[in-house]
Amino acid sequence: EQWSMVRALRDDVNKMLELARSDKLVGASLDAAAYVYVPDEETRAVLDKLDGDRNLITPPQKTNGVDELRTTLMLSQVNLVNSADEVADACDEKYVSKDSPNGWVIGVKKAEGKKCDRCWFYDDSVGNHDLEYDGICQRCNEAISSWEEETGNKFVLETQEETTVV
Protein backbone atom coordinates (compact mmCIF):
# COMPACT_ATOMS: atom_id res chain seq x y z
CA GLU A 1 0.00 0.00 0.00
CA GLN A 2 2.88 2.40 0.81
CA TRP A 3 4.41 2.11 -2.63
CA SER A 4 1.09 2.42 -4.48
CA MET A 5 0.58 5.65 -2.55
CA VAL A 6 4.04 6.83 -3.63
CA ARG A 7 3.28 5.90 -7.26
CA ALA A 8 0.07 7.96 -7.09
CA LEU A 9 2.07 10.88 -5.67
CA ARG A 10 4.64 10.46 -8.44
CA ASP A 11 1.87 10.61 -11.05
CA ASP A 12 0.48 13.83 -9.55
CA VAL A 13 3.94 15.42 -9.24
CA ASN A 14 4.85 14.43 -12.80
CA LYS A 15 1.76 16.21 -14.17
CA MET A 16 2.91 19.48 -12.60
CA LEU A 17 6.52 18.79 -13.55
CA GLU A 18 5.60 18.43 -17.22
CA LEU A 19 3.91 21.83 -17.15
CA ALA A 20 7.00 23.37 -15.51
CA ARG A 21 9.22 21.70 -18.14
CA SER A 22 7.13 22.93 -21.05
CA ASP A 23 7.44 26.47 -19.66
CA LYS A 24 11.23 26.00 -19.21
CA LEU A 25 10.97 26.58 -15.45
CA VAL A 26 12.95 23.35 -15.02
CA GLY A 27 14.72 20.99 -17.36
CA ALA A 28 15.50 17.66 -15.75
CA SER A 29 13.42 16.47 -12.82
CA LEU A 30 16.39 17.00 -10.48
CA ASP A 31 16.12 20.73 -11.23
CA ALA A 32 12.80 20.74 -9.35
CA ALA A 33 11.41 20.86 -5.84
CA ALA A 34 7.91 19.67 -4.98
CA TYR A 35 5.63 21.00 -2.26
CA VAL A 36 2.99 18.52 -1.16
CA TYR A 37 0.00 18.94 1.10
CA VAL A 38 -1.80 15.75 2.07
CA PRO A 39 -4.87 16.38 4.24
CA ASP A 40 -5.41 12.72 5.17
CA GLU A 41 -3.48 11.98 8.39
CA GLU A 42 -2.89 8.28 7.59
CA THR A 43 -1.43 9.07 4.19
CA ARG A 44 0.64 11.88 5.63
CA ALA A 45 2.07 9.53 8.27
CA VAL A 46 3.18 7.09 5.55
CA LEU A 47 4.78 9.88 3.50
CA ASP A 48 6.44 11.35 6.62
CA LYS A 49 8.34 8.08 7.06
CA LEU A 50 9.77 8.56 3.55
CA ASP A 51 10.61 12.23 4.01
CA GLY A 52 14.41 12.49 3.94
CA ASP A 53 16.78 15.01 5.45
CA ARG A 54 16.74 18.52 3.98
CA ASN A 55 20.35 18.24 2.82
CA LEU A 56 22.19 15.22 1.43
CA ILE A 57 24.10 14.15 4.51
CA THR A 58 25.93 11.01 5.55
CA PRO A 59 24.77 9.17 7.47
CA PRO A 60 21.15 10.13 6.83
CA GLN A 61 19.21 10.98 9.98
CA LYS A 62 15.55 10.55 9.02
CA THR A 63 15.59 7.60 6.57
CA ASN A 64 17.94 4.97 5.22
CA GLY A 65 18.91 7.46 2.50
CA VAL A 66 17.53 5.32 -0.32
CA ASP A 67 13.84 4.67 0.35
CA GLU A 68 12.79 8.28 0.50
CA LEU A 69 10.58 10.57 -1.52
CA ARG A 70 13.45 12.56 -3.05
CA THR A 71 15.04 9.51 -4.68
CA THR A 72 11.76 7.76 -5.48
CA LEU A 73 10.36 10.83 -7.25
CA MET A 74 13.75 11.80 -8.73
CA LEU A 75 13.45 15.36 -7.43
CA SER A 76 16.10 17.33 -5.59
CA GLN A 77 13.69 18.37 -2.85
CA VAL A 78 10.32 17.19 -1.60
CA ASN A 79 8.64 19.34 1.02
CA LEU A 80 5.68 17.92 2.92
CA VAL A 81 3.78 20.95 4.20
CA ASN A 82 0.88 21.43 6.59
CA SER A 83 -1.57 23.34 4.42
CA ALA A 84 -2.58 24.09 0.85
CA ASP A 85 -1.68 27.72 1.58
CA GLU A 86 1.95 26.71 2.19
CA VAL A 87 2.06 25.12 -1.27
CA ALA A 88 0.53 28.26 -2.80
CA ASP A 89 3.00 30.50 -0.95
CA ALA A 90 6.01 28.46 -2.10
CA CYS A 91 5.08 27.93 -5.75
CA ASP A 92 3.81 30.06 -8.60
CA GLU A 93 0.02 29.59 -8.93
CA LYS A 94 0.46 28.17 -12.43
CA TYR A 95 2.46 25.24 -11.03
CA VAL A 96 0.05 24.31 -8.23
CA SER A 97 -2.43 21.51 -8.79
CA LYS A 98 -5.54 21.44 -6.65
CA ASP A 99 -7.40 18.78 -8.62
CA SER A 100 -5.54 15.64 -7.57
CA PRO A 101 -7.88 12.64 -7.52
CA ASN A 102 -6.38 11.90 -4.10
CA GLY A 103 -7.26 15.31 -2.66
CA TRP A 104 -3.62 16.35 -2.47
CA VAL A 105 -2.27 19.78 -3.35
CA ILE A 106 0.96 19.57 -5.34
CA GLY A 107 3.23 22.43 -6.38
CA VAL A 108 6.58 22.49 -8.15
CA LYS A 109 9.28 25.11 -8.47
CA LYS A 110 12.98 25.35 -9.23
CA ALA A 111 15.06 23.54 -6.62
CA GLU A 112 17.05 25.63 -4.16
CA GLY A 113 20.78 25.42 -3.57
CA LYS A 114 23.59 24.40 -5.87
CA LYS A 115 23.72 21.37 -8.13
CA CYS A 116 26.10 18.64 -6.98
CA ASP A 117 28.60 17.91 -9.76
CA ARG A 118 28.44 14.18 -9.05
CA CYS A 119 24.82 13.18 -8.26
CA TRP A 120 23.17 16.28 -9.79
CA PHE A 121 20.80 16.77 -6.86
CA TYR A 122 20.46 20.39 -5.76
CA ASP A 123 21.48 20.92 -2.15
CA ASP A 124 21.85 24.01 0.05
CA SER A 125 25.12 22.70 1.46
CA VAL A 126 27.07 22.28 -1.81
CA GLY A 127 30.07 24.59 -1.66
CA ASN A 128 29.27 25.69 1.90
CA HIS A 129 31.53 23.28 3.79
CA ASP A 130 35.24 22.71 3.96
CA LEU A 131 35.08 19.44 2.00
CA GLU A 132 37.72 18.03 -0.31
CA TYR A 133 35.49 18.39 -3.37
CA ASP A 134 33.84 21.80 -3.12
CA GLY A 135 31.23 21.39 -5.88
CA ILE A 136 29.96 18.09 -4.51
CA CYS A 137 27.45 17.44 -1.73
CA GLN A 138 28.49 15.98 1.60
CA ARG A 139 26.99 12.58 0.77
CA CYS A 140 28.99 12.34 -2.48
CA ASN A 141 32.17 13.55 -0.75
CA GLU A 142 31.74 10.71 1.75
CA ALA A 143 31.14 8.16 -1.03
CA ILE A 144 34.22 9.33 -2.93
CA SER A 145 36.35 9.23 0.20
CA SER A 146 35.22 5.65 0.93
CA TRP A 147 35.90 4.61 -2.67
CA GLU A 148 39.37 6.20 -2.58
CA GLU A 149 40.18 4.36 0.67
CA GLU A 150 38.96 1.01 -0.67
CA THR A 151 40.63 1.21 -4.09
CA GLY A 152 43.70 3.34 -3.43
CA ASN A 153 42.68 5.40 -6.48
CA LYS A 154 42.19 9.16 -6.58
CA PHE A 155 38.86 10.53 -7.79
CA VAL A 156 39.01 13.02 -10.64
CA LEU A 157 35.90 15.00 -11.48
CA GLU A 158 35.68 15.70 -15.19
CA THR A 159 34.57 19.19 -16.05
CA GLN A 160 31.95 19.85 -18.69
CA GLU A 161 34.66 21.04 -21.11
CA GLU A 162 36.57 17.76 -20.73
CA THR A 163 33.53 15.65 -21.57
CA THR A 164 32.31 17.71 -24.52
CA VAL A 165 33.12 16.12 -27.86
CA VAL A 166 33.49 18.51 -30.78
ZIWORA-V541272 format. One line per field, one symbol per residue. ss: DSSP state (H for helix, E for strand, - for the rest). psi: psi as a letter, one per 30 degrees, with the letter a starting at -180 (. if undefined). Layout:
ss=???
psi=???
This chain:
ss=-HHHHHHHHHHHHHHHHHHHHH------HHHEEEEEE---HHHHHHHHH-------------------HHHHH---EEEEE--HHHHHHH--HHHEE-------EEEEEE---EE------EE--------------HHHHHHHHHHHHHH--------HHHH---
psi=eefeeeeeeeeeeeeeeeeeefggeldlffflkkkkkjfkeeeeeeeefgjlleljlklkefagfeileeeefhkekkjjlfleeeeeeelkefgkkghkffglkkkllkllalkkfefgkkkffkgglilejegkleeeeeeeeeeeeefglkkkjkleeffkk.
